[in-house]
């Protein structure tokens, strides 16, 4: 895997978007720790975003039918981490 781009803390985000028309969930993150947890749980992202040849974010698109992967997206330890 390429090195992850160093994004300032103020610009790091994780967005979960539920698209009822397409019947899928879109999950985007630009935070490395969340990216690595989602990568382990969901596998390869649908799209990877690069900045200066380093990963700066990733997007996963999960259909409603894939309930196991959806449960991982909506899991607090997966998205936020264990505090």
C-alpha positions in Angstrom: 0.0 0.0 0.0 1.2 3.5 -0.7 1.9 5.9 2.1 -1.1 7.8 3.4 -1.1 11.5 2.8 -0.6 13.6 6.0 -3.9 15.6 6.3 -4.3 18.1 9.1 -6.7 17.1 11.9 -9.2 19.8 11.0 -9.6 18.4 7.5 -10.0 14.7 8.3 -13.5 13.4 7.9 -15.6 10.3 7.6 -19.0 10.6 5.8 -21.6 7.9 5.6 -24.3 8.5 3.0 -27.4 6.3 2.7 -28.8 6.3 -0.9 -32.3 4.8 -0.7 -32.9 5.2 -4.5 -29.8 3.2 -5.5 -30.2 1.0 -2.3 -26.6 1.4 -1.3 -24.4 3.0 1.4 -21.5 5.2 0.6 -18.7 5.5 3.2 -15.9 8.0 2.6 -13.0 8.7 4.9 -9.8 10.7 4.8 -8.6 9.6 8.2 -5.8 7.0 8.2 -6.9 5.0 11.3 -10.5 4.8 10.0 -9.3 3.8 6.6 -7.2 1.0 7.9 -10.0 -0.4 10.1 -12.5 -0.2 7.2 -9.9 -1.8 4.8 -9.6 -4.7 7.2 -13.4 -5.1 7.6 -14.7 -4.2 4.1 -11.8 -5.0 1.9 -10.6 -3.0 -1.1 -12.3 0.4 -1.5 -14.4 1.1 -4.5 -12.4 4.3 -5.1 -9.1 5.6 -3.7 -8.3 9.3 -3.9 -4.6 10.4 -4.3 -2.8 13.6 -3.4 0.8 13.9 -4.5 1.0 10.2 -5.2 -0.2 9.3 -1.7 -3.6 8.0 -0.5 -5.7 10.9 0.8 -9.0 9.2 1.1 -11.1 6.2 0.1 -14.8 5.5 -0.7 -16.7 2.2 -0.2 -20.0 1.6 -1.9 -21.9 -1.2 -0.2 -25.3 -2.5 -1.5 -28.2 -3.0 1.0 -28.1 -6.7 0.4 -24.6 -7.1 1.9 -25.8 -6.9 5.6 -22.5 -8.1 7.1 -20.4 -5.3 5.6 -23.2 -2.8 6.4 -23.0 -3.8 10.0 -19.3 -3.0 10.0 -19.9 0.5 8.6 -22.4 1.3 11.3 -20.2 -0.1 14.1 -18.9 2.6 16.4 -15.5 0.8 17.1 -15.0 0.5 13.3 -15.7 4.2 12.5 -14.5 6.0 15.7 -12.2 3.4 17.2 -12.1 2.1 20.7 -11.7 4.9 23.2 
